[in-house]
């Protein structure tokens, strides 16, 4: 990657970074019911790591 990133590239990278975060903790009881202990990362559908999968920018 270049030293200076174009603003359009930065926007795409920022969006991809936001998509890989865990879901909020309050979505667990909403989806699975009260008392169910599930990791919020389980229902984050776009899982990507900077090591494993590259973004075509």
mmCIF file as gemmi writes it, N, C-alpha and C atoms, coordinates in Angstrom:
data_model
loop_
_atom_site.group_PDB
_atom_site.id
_atom_site.type_symbol
_atom_site.label_atom_id
_atom_site.label_alt_id
_atom_site.label_comp_id
_atom_site.label_asym_id
_atom_site.label_entity_id
_atom_site.label_seq_id
_atom_site.pdbx_PDB_ins_code
_atom_site.Cartn_x
_atom_site.Cartn_y
_atom_site.Cartn_z
_atom_site.occupancy
_atom_site.B_iso_or_equiv
_atom_site.pdbx_formal_charge
_atom_site.auth_seq_id
_atom_site.auth_asym_id
_atom_site.pdbx_PDB_model_num
ATOM 1 N N . UNK Axp A 1 ? 0.849 -1.173 0 1 0 ? 1 A 1
ATOM 2 C CA . UNK Axp A 1 ? 0 0 0 1 0 ? 1 A 1
ATOM 3 C C . UNK Axp A 1 ? 0.896 1.238 0 1 0 ? 1 A 1
ATOM 4 N N . UNK Axp A 2 ? 0.391 2.302 -0.558 1 0 ? 2 A 1
ATOM 5 C CA . UNK Axp A 2 ? 1.163 3.529 -0.672 1 0 ? 2 A 1
ATOM 6 C C . UNK Axp A 2 ? 1.3 4.216 0.682 1 0 ? 2 A 1
ATOM 7 N N . UNK Axp A 3 ? 2.198 5.17 0.711 1 0 ? 3 A 1
ATOM 8 C CA . UNK Axp A 3 ? 2.393 5.908 1.951 1 0 ? 3 A 1
ATOM 9 C C . UNK Axp A 3 ? 1.19 6.789 2.253 1 0 ? 3 A 1
ATOM 10 N N . UNK Axp A 4 ? 0.669 7.459 1.216 1 0 ? 4 A 1
ATOM 11 C CA . UNK Axp A 4 ? -0.487 8.345 1.385 1 0 ? 4 A 1
ATOM 12 C C . UNK Axp A 4 ? -1.709 7.682 0.776 1 0 ? 4 A 1
ATOM 13 N N . UNK Axp A 5 ? -2.751 7.545 1.576 1 0 ? 5 A 1
ATOM 14 C CA . UNK Axp A 5 ? -3.977 6.906 1.108 1 0 ? 5 A 1
ATOM 15 C C . UNK Axp A 5 ? -4.963 7.958 0.615 1 0 ? 5 A 1
ATOM 16 N N . UNK Axp A 6 ? -5.612 7.667 -0.502 1 0 ? 6 A 1
ATOM 17 C CA . UNK Axp A 6 ? -6.637 8.557 -1.017 1 0 ? 6 A 1
ATOM 18 C C . UNK Axp A 6 ? -7.844 8.534 -0.086 1 0 ? 6 A 1
ATOM 19 N N . UNK Axp A 7 ? -8.592 9.632 -0.016 1 0 ? 7 A 1
ATOM 20 C CA . UNK Axp A 7 ? -9.764 9.66 0.86 1 0 ? 7 A 1
ATOM 21 C C . UNK Axp A 7 ? -10.795 8.582 0.542 1 0 ? 7 A 1
ATOM 22 N N . UNK Axp A 8 ? -10.962 8.252 -0.746 1 0 ? 8 A 1
ATOM 23 C CA . UNK Axp A 8 ? -11.925 7.215 -1.112 1 0 ? 8 A 1
ATOM 24 C C . UNK Axp A 8 ? -11.497 5.849 -0.583 1 0 ? 8 A 1
ATOM 25 N N . UNK Axp A 9 ? -10.189 5.577 -0.616 1 0 ? 9 A 1
ATOM 26 C CA . UNK Axp A 9 ? -9.66 4.308 -0.099 1 0 ? 9 A 1
ATOM 27 C C . UNK Axp A 9 ? -9.821 4.258 1.415 1 0 ? 9 A 1
ATOM 28 N N . UNK Axp A 10 ? -9.568 5.396 2.064 1 0 ? 10 A 1
ATOM 29 C CA . UNK Axp A 10 ? -9.702 5.463 3.521 1 0 ? 10 A 1
ATOM 30 C C . UNK Axp A 10 ? -11.141 5.184 3.958 1 0 ? 10 A 1
ATOM 31 N N . UNK Axp A 11 ? -12.114 5.698 3.198 1 0 ? 11 A 1
ATOM 32 C CA . UNK Axp A 11 ? -13.518 5.467 3.526 1 0 ? 11 A 1
ATOM 33 C C . UNK Axp A 11 ? -13.867 3.984 3.42 1 0 ? 11 A 1
ATOM 34 N N . UNK Axp A 12 ? -13.366 3.319 2.379 1 0 ? 12 A 1
ATOM 35 C CA . UNK Axp A 12 ? -13.648 1.896 2.198 1 0 ? 12 A 1
ATOM 36 C C . UNK Axp A 12 ? -13.011 1.067 3.307 1 0 ? 12 A 1
ATOM 37 N N . UNK Axp A 13 ? -11.795 1.397 3.681 1 0 ? 13 A 1
ATOM 38 C CA . UNK Axp A 13 ? -11.113 0.675 4.749 1 0 ? 13 A 1
ATOM 39 C C . UNK Axp A 13 ? -11.801 0.898 6.094 1 0 ? 13 A 1
ATOM 40 N N . UNK Axp A 14 ? -12.269 2.118 6.34 1 0 ? 14 A 1
ATOM 41 C CA . UNK Axp A 14 ? -12.949 2.428 7.596 1 0 ? 14 A 1
ATOM 42 C C . UNK Axp A 14 ? -14.27 1.66 7.693 1 0 ? 14 A 1
ATOM 43 N N . UNK Axp A 15 ? -14.992 1.561 6.586 1 0 ? 15 A 1
ATOM 44 C CA . UNK Axp A 15 ? -16.251 0.822 6.591 1 0 ? 15 A 1
ATOM 45 C C . UNK Axp A 15 ? -16.001 -0.654 6.852 1 0 ? 15 A 1
ATOM 46 N N . UNK Axp A 16 ? -14.971 -1.216 6.224 1 0 ? 16 A 1
ATOM 47 C CA . UNK Axp A 16 ? -14.649 -2.628 6.419 1 0 ? 16 A 1
ATOM 48 C C . UNK Axp A 16 ? -14.226 -2.899 7.86 1 0 ? 16 A 1
ATOM 49 N N . UNK Axp A 17 ? -13.523 -1.947 8.478 1 0 ? 17 A 1
ATOM 50 C CA . UNK Axp A 17 ? -13.104 -2.11 9.865 1 0 ? 17 A 1
ATOM 51 C C . UNK Axp A 17 ? -14.302 -2.112 10.804 1 0 ? 17 A 1
ATOM 52 N N . UNK Axp A 18 ? -15.316 -1.284 10.482 1 0 ? 18 A 1
ATOM 53 C CA . UNK Axp A 18 ? -16.51 -1.234 11.317 1 0 ? 18 A 1
ATOM 54 C C . UNK Axp A 18 ? -17.34 -2.512 11.206 1 0 ? 18 A 1
ATOM 55 N N . UNK Axp A 19 ? -17.324 -3.125 10.03 1 0 ? 19 A 1
ATOM 56 C CA . UNK Axp A 19 ? -18.145 -4.321 9.814 1 0 ? 19 A 1
ATOM 57 C C . UNK Axp A 19 ? -17.618 -5.543 10.555 1 0 ? 19 A 1
ATOM 58 N N . UNK Axp A 20 ? -16.341 -5.554 10.925 1 0 ? 20 A 1
ATOM 59 C CA . UNK Axp A 20 ? -15.767 -6.735 11.545 1 0 ? 20 A 1
ATOM 60 C C . UNK Axp A 20 ? -15.873 -6.724 13.064 1 0 ? 20 A 1
ATOM 61 N N . UNK Axp A 21 ? -16.41 -5.647 13.639 1 0 ? 21 A 1
ATOM 62 C CA . UNK Axp A 21 ? -16.537 -5.591 15.098 1 0 ? 21 A 1
ATOM 63 C C . UNK Axp A 21 ? -17.623 -6.525 15.594 1 0 ? 21 A 1
ATOM 64 N N . UNK Axp A 22 ? -17.572 -6.848 16.87 1 0 ? 22 A 1
ATOM 65 C CA . UNK Axp A 22 ? -18.62 -7.663 17.477 1 0 ? 22 A 1
ATOM 66 C C . UNK Axp A 22 ? -19.931 -6.885 17.473 1 0 ? 22 A 1
ATOM 67 N N . UNK Axp A 23 ? -21.007 -7.631 17.53 1 0 ? 23 A 1
ATOM 68 C CA . UNK Axp A 23 ? -22.326 -7 17.673 1 0 ? 23 A 1
ATOM 69 C C . UNK Axp A 23 ? -22.425 -6.427 19.088 1 0 ? 23 A 1
ATOM 70 N N . UNK Axp A 24 ? -23.303 -5.459 19.328 1 0 ? 24 A 1
ATOM 71 C CA . UNK Axp A 24 ? -23.476 -4.915 20.68 1 0 ? 24 A 1
ATOM 72 C C . UNK Axp A 24 ? -23.983 -5.978 21.652 1 0 ? 24 A 1
ATOM 73 N N . UNK Axp A 25 ? -23.619 -5.847 22.912 1 0 ? 25 A 1
ATOM 74 C CA . UNK Axp A 25 ? -23.949 -6.864 23.917 1 0 ? 25 A 1
ATOM 75 C C . UNK Axp A 25 ? -25.444 -7.002 24.129 1 0 ? 25 A 1
ATOM 76 N N . UNK Axp A 26 ? -26.209 -5.912 23.908 1 0 ? 26 A 1
ATOM 77 C CA . UNK Axp A 26 ? -27.643 -5.974 24.167 1 0 ? 26 A 1
ATOM 78 C C . UNK Axp A 26 ? -28.405 -6.748 23.09 1 0 ? 26 A 1
ATOM 79 N N . UNK Axp A 27 ? -27.747 -7.106 21.993 1 0 ? 27 A 1
ATOM 80 C CA . UNK Axp A 27 ? -28.432 -7.89 20.959 1 0 ? 27 A 1
ATOM 81 C C . UNK Axp A 27 ? -28.547 -9.361 21.345 1 0 ? 27 A 1
ATOM 82 N N . UNK Axp A 28 ? -27.724 -9.82 22.3 1 0 ? 28 A 1
ATOM 83 C CA . UNK Axp A 28 ? -27.75 -11.235 22.694 1 0 ? 28 A 1
ATOM 84 C C . UNK Axp A 28 ? -29.09 -11.608 23.33 1 0 ? 28 A 1
ATOM 85 N N . UNK Axp A 29 ? -29.555 -10.938 24.395 1 0 ? 29 A 1
ATOM 86 C CA . UNK Axp A 29 ? -30.866 -11.312 24.938 1 0 ? 29 A 1
ATOM 87 C C . UNK Axp A 29 ? -32.005 -11.034 23.966 1 0 ? 29 A 1
ATOM 88 N N . UNK Axp A 30 ? -31.822 -10.056 23.081 1 0 ? 30 A 1
ATOM 89 C CA . UNK Axp A 30 ? -32.863 -9.749 22.112 1 0 ? 30 A 1
ATOM 90 C C . UNK Axp A 30 ? -33.042 -10.899 21.113 1 0 ? 30 A 1
ATOM 91 N N . UNK Axp A 31 ? -31.933 -11.511 20.695 1 0 ? 31 A 1
ATOM 92 C CA . UNK Axp A 31 ? -32 -12.579 19.695 1 0 ? 31 A 1
ATOM 93 C C . UNK Axp A 31 ? -32.261 -13.951 20.314 1 0 ? 31 A 1
ATOM 94 N N . UNK Axp A 32 ? -31.608 -14.234 21.451 1 0 ? 32 A 1
ATOM 95 C CA . UNK Axp A 32 ? -31.633 -15.588 22.007 1 0 ? 32 A 1
ATOM 96 C C . UNK Axp A 32 ? -32.505 -15.735 23.239 1 0 ? 32 A 1
ATOM 97 N N . UNK Axp A 33 ? -32.956 -14.625 23.808 1 0 ? 33 A 1
ATOM 98 C CA . UNK Axp A 33 ? -33.791 -14.682 25.01 1 0 ? 33 A 1
ATOM 99 C C . UNK Axp A 33 ? -32.962 -14.394 26.255 1 0 ? 33 A 1
ATOM 100 N N . UNK Axp A 34 ? -33.656 -14.005 27.319 1 0 ? 34 A 1
ATOM 101 C CA . UNK Axp A 34 ? -32.987 -13.637 28.567 1 0 ? 34 A 1
ATOM 102 C C . UNK Axp A 34 ? -32.382 -14.881 29.213 1 0 ? 34 A 1
ATOM 103 N N . UNK Axp A 35 ? -31.172 -14.764 29.717 1 0 ? 35 A 1
ATOM 104 C CA . UNK Axp A 35 ? -30.521 -15.875 30.389 1 0 ? 35 A 1
ATOM 105 C C . UNK Axp A 35 ? -29.624 -16.708 29.487 1 0 ? 35 A 1
ATOM 106 N N . UNK Axp A 36 ? -29.681 -16.492 28.182 1 0 ? 36 A 1
ATOM 107 C CA . UNK Axp A 36 ? -28.838 -17.262 27.264 1 0 ? 36 A 1
ATOM 108 C C . UNK Axp A 36 ? -27.485 -16.564 27.157 1 0 ? 36 A 1
ATOM 109 N N . UNK Axp A 37 ? -26.417 -17.327 27.392 1 0 ? 37 A 1
ATOM 110 C CA . UNK Axp A 37 ? -25.086 -16.728 27.342 1 0 ? 37 A 1
ATOM 111 C C . UNK Axp A 37 ? -24.425 -17.108 26.018 1 0 ? 37 A 1
ATOM 112 N N . UNK Axp A 38 ? -24.398 -16.156 25.114 1 0 ? 38 A 1
ATOM 113 C CA . UNK Axp A 38 ? -23.809 -16.343 23.789 1 0 ? 38 A 1
ATOM 114 C C . UNK Axp A 38 ? -22.851 -15.187 23.551 1 0 ? 38 A 1
ATOM 115 N N . UNK Axp A 39 ? -21.744 -15.464 22.908 1 0 ? 39 A 1
ATOM 116 C CA . UNK Axp A 39 ? -20.776 -14.413 22.604 1 0 ? 39 A 1
ATOM 117 C C . UNK Axp A 39 ? -21.332 -13.517 21.504 1 0 ? 39 A 1
ATOM 118 N N . UNK Axp A 40 ? -21.223 -12.192 21.655 1 0 ? 40 A 1
ATOM 119 C CA . UNK Axp A 40 ? -21.771 -11.296 20.634 1 0 ? 40 A 1
ATOM 120 C C . UNK Axp A 40 ? -21.094 -11.431 19.276 1 0 ? 40 A 1
ATOM 121 N N . UNK Axp A 41 ? -19.895 -11.967 19.244 1 0 ? 41 A 1
ATOM 122 C CA . UNK Axp A 41 ? -19.22 -12.169 17.959 1 0 ? 41 A 1
ATOM 123 C C . UNK Axp A 41 ? -19.86 -13.262 17.133 1 0 ? 41 A 1
ATOM 124 N N . UNK Axp A 42 ? -20.717 -14.052 17.751 1 0 ? 42 A 1
ATOM 125 C CA . UNK Axp A 42 ? -21.336 -15.162 17.029 1 0 ? 42 A 1
ATOM 126 C C . UNK Axp A 42 ? -22.301 -14.669 15.956 1 0 ? 42 A 1
ATOM 127 N N . UNK Axp A 43 ? -23.012 -13.587 16.216 1 0 ? 43 A 1
ATOM 128 C CA . UNK Axp A 43 ? -23.926 -13.092 15.201 1 0 ? 43 A 1
ATOM 129 C C . UNK Axp A 43 ? -23.427 -11.818 14.525 1 0 ? 43 A 1
ATOM 130 N N . UNK Axp A 44 ? -22.103 -11.705 14.392 1 0 ? 44 A 1
ATOM 131 C CA . UNK Axp A 44 ? -21.502 -10.725 13.508 1 0 ? 44 A 1
ATOM 132 C C . UNK Axp A 44 ? -21.195 -11.48 12.223 1 0 ? 44 A 1
ATOM 133 N N . UNK Axp A 45 ? -21.869 -11.156 11.145 1 0 ? 45 A 1
ATOM 134 C CA . UNK Axp A 45 ? -21.841 -12.016 9.971 1 0 ? 45 A 1
ATOM 135 C C . UNK Axp A 45 ? -20.606 -11.811 9.107 1 0 ? 45 A 1
ATOM 136 N N . UNK Axp A 46 ? -20.082 -10.587 9.04 1 0 ? 46 A 1
ATOM 137 C CA . UNK Axp A 46 ? -18.891 -10.362 8.227 1 0 ? 46 A 1
ATOM 138 C C . UNK Axp A 46 ? -17.676 -10.449 9.134 1 0 ? 46 A 1
ATOM 139 N N . UNK Axp A 47 ? -17.083 -11.627 9.195 1 0 ? 47 A 1
ATOM 140 C CA . UNK Axp A 47 ? -15.877 -11.802 10 1 0 ? 47 A 1
ATOM 141 C C . UNK Axp A 47 ? -14.682 -11.784 9.055 1 0 ? 47 A 1
ATOM 142 N N . UNK Axp A 48 ? -13.768 -10.873 9.286 1 0 ? 48 A 1
ATOM 143 C CA . UNK Axp A 48 ? -12.6 -10.739 8.433 1 0 ? 48 A 1
ATOM 144 C C . UNK Axp A 48 ? -11.437 -10.288 9.298 1 0 ? 48 A 1
ATOM 145 N N . UNK Axp A 49 ? -10.278 -10.811 9.009 1 0 ? 49 A 1
ATOM 146 C CA . UNK Axp A 49 ? -9.078 -10.414 9.724 1 0 ? 49 A 1
ATOM 147 C C . UNK Axp A 49 ? -8.106 -9.782 8.75 1 0 ? 49 A 1
ATOM 148 N N . UNK Axp A 50 ? -7.323 -8.858 9.214 1 0 ? 50 A 1
ATOM 149 C CA . UNK Axp A 50 ? -6.368 -8.191 8.336 1 0 ? 50 A 1
ATOM 150 C C . UNK Axp A 50 ? -5.278 -9.151 7.884 1 0 ? 50 A 1
ATOM 151 N N . UNK Axp A 51 ? -5.082 -10.239 8.64 1 0 ? 51 A 1
ATOM 152 C CA . UNK Axp A 51 ? -4.08 -11.228 8.207 1 0 ? 51 A 1
ATOM 153 C C . UNK Axp A 51 ? -4.629 -12.186 7.161 1 0 ? 51 A 1
ATOM 154 N N . UNK Axp A 52 ? -5.854 -12.675 7.4 1 0 ? 52 A 1
ATOM 155 C CA . UNK Axp A 52 ? -6.418 -13.741 6.572 1 0 ? 52 A 1
ATOM 156 C C . UNK Axp A 52 ? -6.932 -13.242 5.228 1 0 ? 52 A 1
ATOM 157 N N . UNK Axp A 53 ? -7.865 -12.298 5.263 1 0 ? 53 A 1
ATOM 158 C CA . UNK Axp A 53 ? -8.575 -11.892 4.065 1 0 ? 53 A 1
ATOM 159 C C . UNK Axp A 53 ? -8.255 -10.45 3.735 1 0 ? 53 A 1
ATOM 160 N N . UNK Axp A 54 ? -7.856 -10.207 2.511 1 0 ? 54 A 1
ATOM 161 C CA . UNK Axp A 54 ? -7.541 -8.844 2.075 1 0 ? 54 A 1
ATOM 162 C C . UNK Axp A 54 ? -8.744 -8.212 1.403 1 0 ? 54 A 1
ATOM 163 N N . UNK Axp A 55 ? -8.803 -6.895 1.432 1 0 ? 55 A 1
ATOM 164 C CA . UNK Axp A 55 ? -9.873 -6.131 0.818 1 0 ? 55 A 1
ATOM 165 C C . UNK Axp A 55 ? -9.38 -5.648 -0.535 1 0 ? 55 A 1
ATOM 166 N N . UNK Axp A 56 ? -10.2 -5.826 -1.541 1 0 ? 56 A 1
ATOM 167 C CA . UNK Axp A 56 ? -9.842 -5.349 -2.878 1 0 ? 56 A 1
ATOM 168 C C . UNK Axp A 56 ? -10.161 -3.873 -2.969 1 0 ? 56 A 1
ATOM 169 N N . UNK Axp A 57 ? -9.16 -3.023 -2.715 1 0 ? 57 A 1
ATOM 170 C CA . UNK Axp A 57 ? -9.377 -1.572 -2.743 1 0 ? 57 A 1
ATOM 171 C C . UNK Axp A 57 ? -8.596 -0.988 -3.887 1 0 ? 57 A 1
